[in-house]
Amino acid sequence: MLQTGIMITENDVVDIVILKLKKLDFELISSCYTDVKGVDIITKKDNYKILI
C-alpha cells in the first residue's frame, strides 16, 4: 500500500496495473504513457481482450 502523501503519476498507475495483469497471466499487447495518445493498456488472456 502507498504511504500517505506520496504522489503517483498516471504513468505509475499504468505500470502498477500492467504488473498486476502479468501476475494474473495476462499477455501485454501494448501500453501507452501520457506522451502518447491512445488506449493505455491492451492485454489478453484466453479468449478475452481487455482495453484500459
PyMOL Python script that loads the backbone (N, CA, C, O; Angstrom):
from pymol import cmd

cmd.read_pdbstr("""\
ATOM      1  N   MET A   1       0.841  -1.176   0.000  1.00  0.00           N
ATOM      2  CA  MET A   1       0.000   0.000   0.000  1.00  0.00           C
ATOM      3  C   MET A   1       0.888   1.241   0.000  1.00  0.00           C
ATOM      4  O   MET A   1       1.957   1.252   0.610  1.00  0.00           O
ATOM      5  N   LEU A   2       0.439   2.270  -0.681  1.00  0.00           N
ATOM      6  CA  LEU A   2       1.199   3.509  -0.769  1.00  0.00           C
ATOM      7  C   LEU A   2       1.130   4.286   0.534  1.00  0.00           C
ATOM      8  O   LEU A   2       0.123   4.269   1.241  1.00  0.00           O
ATOM      9  N   GLN A   3       2.218   4.962   0.831  1.00  0.00           N
ATOM     10  CA  GLN A   3       2.256   5.788   2.026  1.00  0.00           C
ATOM     11  C   GLN A   3       1.450   7.061   1.800  1.00  0.00           C
ATOM     12  O   GLN A   3       1.358   7.550   0.674  1.00  0.00           O
ATOM     13  N   THR A   4       0.884   7.584   2.839  1.00  0.00           N
ATOM     14  CA  THR A   4       0.137   8.833   2.755  1.00  0.00           C
ATOM     15  C   THR A   4       1.071   9.961   2.331  1.00  0.00           C
ATOM     16  O   THR A   4       2.184  10.080   2.844  1.00  0.00           O
ATOM     17  N   GLY A   5       0.618  10.782   1.400  1.00  0.00           N
ATOM     18  CA  GLY A   5       1.389  11.939   0.981  1.00  0.00           C
ATOM     19  C   GLY A   5       2.275  11.696  -0.223  1.00  0.00           C
ATOM     20  O   GLY A   5       2.878  12.642  -0.728  1.00  0.00           O
ATOM     21  N   ILE A   6       2.379  10.462  -0.705  1.00  0.00           N
ATOM     22  CA  ILE A   6       3.194  10.185  -1.888  1.00  0.00           C
ATOM     23  C   ILE A   6       2.325  10.358  -3.125  1.00  0.00           C
ATOM     24  O   ILE A   6       1.261   9.750  -3.246  1.00  0.00           O
ATOM     25  N   MET A   7       2.789  11.184  -4.028  1.00  0.00           N
ATOM     26  CA  MET A   7       2.055  11.419  -5.272  1.00  0.00           C
ATOM     27  C   MET A   7       2.547  10.446  -6.343  1.00  0.00           C
ATOM     28  O   MET A   7       3.751  10.262  -6.522  1.00  0.00           O
ATOM     29  N   ILE A   8       1.609   9.831  -7.047  1.00  0.00           N
ATOM     30  CA  ILE A   8       1.977   8.983  -8.174  1.00  0.00           C
ATOM     31  C   ILE A   8       1.365   9.569  -9.436  1.00  0.00           C
ATOM     32  O   ILE A   8       0.344  10.256  -9.386  1.00  0.00           O
ATOM     33  N   THR A   9       1.989   9.295 -10.546  1.00  0.00           N
ATOM     34  CA  THR A   9       1.526   9.821 -11.825  1.00  0.00           C
ATOM     35  C   THR A   9       0.650   8.791 -12.531  1.00  0.00           C
ATOM     36  O   THR A   9       0.558   7.638 -12.110  1.00  0.00           O
ATOM     37  N   GLU A  10       0.017   9.223 -13.598  1.00  0.00           N
ATOM     38  CA  GLU A  10      -0.763   8.294 -14.420  1.00  0.00           C
ATOM     39  C   GLU A  10       0.144   7.193 -14.961  1.00  0.00           C
ATOM     40  O   GLU A  10      -0.273   6.039 -15.053  1.00  0.00           O
ATOM     41  N   ASN A  11       1.369   7.535 -15.317  1.00  0.00           N
ATOM     42  CA  ASN A  11       2.307   6.530 -15.813  1.00  0.00           C
ATOM     43  C   ASN A  11       2.625   5.484 -14.742  1.00  0.00           C
ATOM     44  O   ASN A  11       2.779   4.304 -15.056  1.00  0.00           O
ATOM     45  N   ASP A  12       2.722   5.908 -13.487  1.00  0.00           N
ATOM     46  CA  ASP A  12       2.933   4.964 -12.381  1.00  0.00           C
ATOM     47  C   ASP A  12       1.755   3.996 -12.282  1.00  0.00           C
ATOM     48  O   ASP A  12       1.947   2.798 -12.076  1.00  0.00           O
ATOM     49  N   VAL A  13       0.552   4.512 -12.428  1.00  0.00           N
ATOM     50  CA  VAL A  13      -0.651   3.672 -12.368  1.00  0.00           C
ATOM     51  C   VAL A  13      -0.646   2.653 -13.496  1.00  0.00           C
ATOM     52  O   VAL A  13      -0.971   1.486 -13.278  1.00  0.00           O
ATOM     53  N   VAL A  14      -0.281   3.081 -14.699  1.00  0.00           N
ATOM     54  CA  VAL A  14      -0.193   2.160 -15.837  1.00  0.00           C
ATOM     55  C   VAL A  14       0.784   1.034 -15.509  1.00  0.00           C
ATOM     56  O   VAL A  14       0.475  -0.137 -15.726  1.00  0.00           O
ATOM     57  N   ASP A  15       1.947   1.377 -14.993  1.00  0.00           N
ATOM     58  CA  ASP A  15       2.945   0.358 -14.637  1.00  0.00           C
ATOM     59  C   ASP A  15       2.423  -0.608 -13.578  1.00  0.00           C
ATOM     60  O   ASP A  15       2.642  -1.815 -13.683  1.00  0.00           O
ATOM     61  N   ILE A  16       1.741  -0.098 -12.566  1.00  0.00           N
ATOM     62  CA  ILE A  16       1.207  -0.940 -11.496  1.00  0.00           C
ATOM     63  C   ILE A  16       0.144  -1.897 -12.034  1.00  0.00           C
ATOM     64  O   ILE A  16       0.127  -3.077 -11.683  1.00  0.00           O
ATOM     65  N   VAL A  17      -0.738  -1.384 -12.885  1.00  0.00           N
ATOM     66  CA  VAL A  17      -1.791  -2.231 -13.456  1.00  0.00           C
ATOM     67  C   VAL A  17      -1.182  -3.309 -14.352  1.00  0.00           C
ATOM     68  O   VAL A  17      -1.624  -4.458 -14.324  1.00  0.00           O
ATOM     69  N   ILE A  18      -0.177  -2.949 -15.142  1.00  0.00           N
ATOM     70  CA  ILE A  18       0.495  -3.932 -16.000  1.00  0.00           C
ATOM     71  C   ILE A  18       1.112  -5.042 -15.153  1.00  0.00           C
ATOM     72  O   ILE A  18       0.972  -6.220 -15.483  1.00  0.00           O
ATOM     73  N   LEU A  19       1.786  -4.685 -14.077  1.00  0.00           N
ATOM     74  CA  LEU A  19       2.381  -5.696 -13.197  1.00  0.00           C
ATOM     75  C   LEU A  19       1.327  -6.645 -12.643  1.00  0.00           C
ATOM     76  O   LEU A  19       1.540  -7.857 -12.605  1.00  0.00           O
ATOM     77  N   LYS A  20       0.189  -6.102 -12.214  1.00  0.00           N
ATOM     78  CA  LYS A  20      -0.888  -6.932 -11.668  1.00  0.00           C
ATOM     79  C   LYS A  20      -1.460  -7.861 -12.739  1.00  0.00           C
ATOM     80  O   LYS A  20      -1.699  -9.040 -12.478  1.00  0.00           O
ATOM     81  N   LEU A  21      -1.677  -7.334 -13.931  1.00  0.00           N
ATOM     82  CA  LEU A  21      -2.219  -8.164 -15.012  1.00  0.00           C
ATOM     83  C   LEU A  21      -1.253  -9.284 -15.391  1.00  0.00           C
ATOM     84  O   LEU A  21      -1.684 -10.404 -15.667  1.00  0.00           O
ATOM     85  N   LYS A  22       0.036  -8.997 -15.408  1.00  0.00           N
ATOM     86  CA  LYS A  22       1.026 -10.035 -15.715  1.00  0.00           C
ATOM     87  C   LYS A  22       1.020 -11.122 -14.644  1.00  0.00           C
ATOM     88  O   LYS A  22       1.166 -12.302 -14.961  1.00  0.00           O
ATOM     89  N   LYS A  23       0.853 -10.736 -13.379  1.00  0.00           N
ATOM     90  CA  LYS A  23       0.769 -11.724 -12.301  1.00  0.00           C
ATOM     91  C   LYS A  23      -0.457 -12.613 -12.454  1.00  0.00           C
ATOM     92  O   LYS A  23      -0.466 -13.751 -11.984  1.00  0.00           O
ATOM     93  N   LEU A  24      -1.490 -12.093 -13.110  1.00  0.00           N
ATOM     94  CA  LEU A  24      -2.707 -12.859 -13.372  1.00  0.00           C
ATOM     95  C   LEU A  24      -2.640 -13.578 -14.714  1.00  0.00           C
ATOM     96  O   LEU A  24      -3.655 -14.059 -15.219  1.00  0.00           O
ATOM     97  N   ASP A  25      -1.430 -13.650 -15.295  1.00  0.00           N
ATOM     98  CA  ASP A  25      -1.153 -14.369 -16.553  1.00  0.00           C
ATOM     99  C   ASP A  25      -1.782 -13.742 -17.788  1.00  0.00           C
ATOM    100  O   ASP A  25      -2.058 -14.438 -18.765  1.00  0.00           O
ATOM    101  N   PHE A  26      -2.011 -12.437 -17.755  1.00  0.00           N
ATOM    102  CA  PHE A  26      -2.440 -11.744 -18.956  1.00  0.00           C
ATOM    103  C   PHE A  26      -1.213 -11.419 -19.802  1.00  0.00           C
ATOM    104  O   PHE A  26      -0.143 -11.136 -19.262  1.00  0.00           O
ATOM    105  N   GLU A  27      -1.361 -11.457 -21.112  1.00  0.00           N
ATOM    106  CA  GLU A  27      -0.289 -11.109 -22.035  1.00  0.00           C
ATOM    107  C   GLU A  27      -0.452  -9.651 -22.438  1.00  0.00           C
ATOM    108  O   GLU A  27      -1.513  -9.253 -22.919  1.00  0.00           O
ATOM    109  N   LEU A  28       0.584  -8.858 -22.247  1.00  0.00           N
ATOM    110  CA  LEU A  28       0.545  -7.446 -22.621  1.00  0.00           C
ATOM    111  C   LEU A  28       0.719  -7.323 -24.129  1.00  0.00           C
ATOM    112  O   LEU A  28       1.708  -7.796 -24.689  1.00  0.00           O
ATOM    113  N   ILE A  29      -0.242  -6.688 -24.778  1.00  0.00           N
ATOM    114  CA  ILE A  29      -0.156  -6.444 -26.220  1.00  0.00           C
ATOM    115  C   ILE A  29       0.480  -5.084 -26.474  1.00  0.00           C
ATOM    116  O   ILE A  29       1.385  -4.964 -27.300  1.00  0.00           O
ATOM    117  N   SER A  30       0.008  -4.055 -25.764  1.00  0.00           N
ATOM    118  CA  SER A  30       0.609  -2.728 -25.900  1.00  0.00           C
ATOM    119  C   SER A  30       0.261  -1.871 -24.697  1.00  0.00           C
ATOM    120  O   SER A  30      -0.675  -2.155 -23.950  1.00  0.00           O
ATOM    121  N   SER A  31       1.048  -0.808 -24.533  1.00  0.00           N
ATOM    122  CA  SER A  31       0.768   0.166 -23.483  1.00  0.00           C
ATOM    123  C   SER A  31       1.193   1.543 -23.958  1.00  0.00           C
ATOM    124  O   SER A  31       2.133   1.686 -24.741  1.00  0.00           O
ATOM    125  N   CYS A  32       0.484   2.558 -23.470  1.00  0.00           N
ATOM    126  CA  CYS A  32       0.787   3.949 -23.811  1.00  0.00           C
ATOM    127  C   CYS A  32       0.912   4.740 -22.518  1.00  0.00           C
ATOM    128  O   CYS A  32       0.170   4.527 -21.559  1.00  0.00           O
ATOM    129  N   TYR A  33       1.857   5.644 -22.522  1.00  0.00           N
ATOM    130  CA  TYR A  33       2.009   6.551 -21.393  1.00  0.00           C
ATOM    131  C   TYR A  33       1.482   7.926 -21.793  1.00  0.00           C
ATOM    132  O   TYR A  33       0.970   8.093 -22.900  1.00  0.00           O
ATOM    133  N   THR A  34       1.598   8.882 -20.931  1.00  0.00           N
ATOM    134  CA  THR A  34       0.986  10.191 -21.144  1.00  0.00           C
ATOM    135  C   THR A  34       1.542  10.940 -22.350  1.00  0.00           C
ATOM    136  O   THR A  34       0.918  11.890 -22.822  1.00  0.00           O
ATOM    137  N   ASP A  35       2.699  10.534 -22.854  1.00  0.00           N
ATOM    138  CA  ASP A  35       3.269  11.208 -24.015  1.00  0.00           C
ATOM    139  C   ASP A  35       2.730  10.675 -25.345  1.00  0.00           C
ATOM    140  O   ASP A  35       3.078  11.187 -26.409  1.00  0.00           O
ATOM    141  N   VAL A  36       1.874   9.639 -25.281  1.00  0.00           N
ATOM    142  CA  VAL A  36       1.294   9.029 -26.485  1.00  0.00           C
ATOM    143  C   VAL A  36      -0.217   8.960 -26.309  1.00  0.00           C
ATOM    144  O   VAL A  36      -0.708   8.566 -25.252  1.00  0.00           O
ATOM    145  N   LYS A  37      -0.951   9.343 -27.349  1.00  0.00           N
ATOM    146  CA  LYS A  37      -2.407   9.269 -27.292  1.00  0.00           C
ATOM    147  C   LYS A  37      -2.861   7.867 -27.688  1.00  0.00           C
ATOM    148  O   LYS A  37      -2.361   7.287 -28.652  1.00  0.00           O
ATOM    149  N   GLY A  38      -3.812   7.336 -26.933  1.00  0.00           N
ATOM    150  CA  GLY A  38      -4.343   6.016 -27.258  1.00  0.00           C
ATOM    151  C   GLY A  38      -4.809   5.288 -26.022  1.00  0.00           C
ATOM    152  O   GLY A  38      -4.871   5.850 -24.929  1.00  0.00           O
ATOM    153  N   VAL A  39      -5.138   4.017 -26.218  1.00  0.00           N
ATOM    154  CA  VAL A  39      -5.566   3.158 -25.123  1.00  0.00           C
ATOM    155  C   VAL A  39      -4.344   2.907 -24.234  1.00  0.00           C
ATOM    156  O   VAL A  39      -3.281   2.538 -24.734  1.00  0.00           O
ATOM    157  N   ASP A  40      -4.488   3.101 -22.935  1.00  0.00           N
ATOM    158  CA  ASP A  40      -3.342   2.977 -22.028  1.00  0.00           C
ATOM    159  C   ASP A  40      -2.777   1.558 -21.998  1.00  0.00           C
ATOM    160  O   ASP A  40      -1.562   1.374 -22.068  1.00  0.00           O
ATOM    161  N   ILE A  41      -3.643   0.565 -21.897  1.00  0.00           N
ATOM    162  CA  ILE A  41      -3.189  -0.826 -21.795  1.00  0.00           C
ATOM    163  C   ILE A  41      -4.095  -1.705 -22.646  1.00  0.00           C
ATOM    164  O   ILE A  41      -5.320  -1.616 -22.562  1.00  0.00           O
ATOM    165  N   ILE A  42      -3.480  -2.557 -23.471  1.00  0.00           N
ATOM    166  CA  ILE A  42      -4.211  -3.593 -24.193  1.00  0.00           C
ATOM    167  C   ILE A  42      -3.563  -4.912 -23.810  1.00  0.00           C
ATOM    168  O   ILE A  42      -2.354  -5.094 -23.952  1.00  0.00           O
ATOM    169  N   THR A  43      -4.387  -5.824 -23.322  1.00  0.00           N
ATOM    170  CA  THR A  43      -3.886  -7.109 -22.838  1.00  0.00           C
ATOM    171  C   THR A  43      -4.868  -8.212 -23.215  1.00  0.00           C
ATOM    172  O   THR A  43      -6.021  -7.940 -23.547  1.00  0.00           O
ATOM    173  N   LYS A  44      -4.403  -9.455 -23.161  1.00  0.00           N
ATOM    174  CA  LYS A  44      -5.305 -10.562 -23.472  1.00  0.00           C
ATOM    175  C   LYS A  44      -4.975 -11.777 -22.635  1.00  0.00           C
ATOM    176  O   LYS A  44      -3.856 -11.955 -22.154  1.00  0.00           O
ATOM    177  N   LYS A  45      -5.998 -12.610 -22.477  1.00  0.00           N
ATOM    178  CA  LYS A  45      -5.865 -13.890 -21.783  1.00  0.00           C
ATOM    179  C   LYS A  45      -6.994 -14.781 -22.257  1.00  0.00           C
ATOM    180  O   LYS A  45      -8.158 -14.383 -22.273  1.00  0.00           O
ATOM    181  N   ASP A  46      -6.634 -15.976 -22.637  1.00  0.00           N
ATOM    182  CA  ASP A  46      -7.612 -16.928 -23.184  1.00  0.00           C
ATOM    183  C   ASP A  46      -8.337 -16.269 -24.347  1.00  0.00           C
ATOM    184  O   ASP A  46      -7.687 -15.809 -25.286  1.00  0.00           O
ATOM    185  N   ASN A  47      -9.655 -16.210 -24.314  1.00  0.00           N
ATOM    186  CA  ASN A  47     -10.437 -15.603 -25.392  1.00  0.00           C
ATOM    187  C   ASN A  47     -10.836 -14.177 -25.097  1.00  0.00           C
ATOM    188  O   ASN A  47     -11.715 -13.633 -25.766  1.00  0.00           O
ATOM    189  N   TYR A  48     -10.204 -13.552 -24.100  1.00  0.00           N
ATOM    190  CA  TYR A  48     -10.576 -12.194 -23.687  1.00  0.00           C
ATOM    191  C   TYR A  48      -9.481 -11.193 -24.050  1.00  0.00           C
ATOM    192  O   TYR A  48      -8.290 -11.465 -23.898  1.00  0.00           O
ATOM    193  N   LYS A  49      -9.906 -10.048 -24.526  1.00  0.00           N
ATOM    194  CA  LYS A  49      -9.012  -8.932 -24.803  1.00  0.00           C
ATOM    195  C   LYS A  49      -9.525  -7.748 -23.991  1.00  0.00           C
ATOM    196  O   LYS A  49     -10.705  -7.406 -24.065  1.00  0.00           O
ATOM    197  N   ILE A  50      -8.648  -7.128 -23.223  1.00  0.00           N
ATOM    198  CA  ILE A  50      -9.034  -6.040 -22.336  1.00  0.00           C
ATOM    199  C   ILE A  50      -8.342  -4.769 -22.772  1.00  0.00           C
ATOM    200  O   ILE A  50      -7.128  -4.753 -22.977  1.00  0.00           O
ATOM    201  N   LEU A  51      -9.120  -3.693 -22.915  1.00  0.00           N
ATOM    202  CA  LEU A  51      -8.594  -2.369 -23.219  1.00  0.00           C
ATOM    203  C   LEU A  51      -8.868  -1.471 -22.018  1.00  0.00           C
ATOM    204  O   LEU A  51     -10.009  -1.340 -21.575  1.00  0.00           O
ATOM    205  N   ILE A  52      -7.820  -0.861 -21.503  1.00  0.00           N
ATOM    206  CA  ILE A  52      -7.944   0.002 -20.334  1.00  0.00           C
ATOM    207  C   ILE A  52      -7.505   1.402 -20.706  1.00  0.00           C
ATOM    208  O   ILE A  52      -7.529   2.301 -19.864  1.00  0.00           O
TER     209      ILE A  52
END
""", "prot")
cmd.dss("prot")
cmd.show_as("cartoon", "prot")
cmd.util.cbc("prot")
cmd.orient("prot")
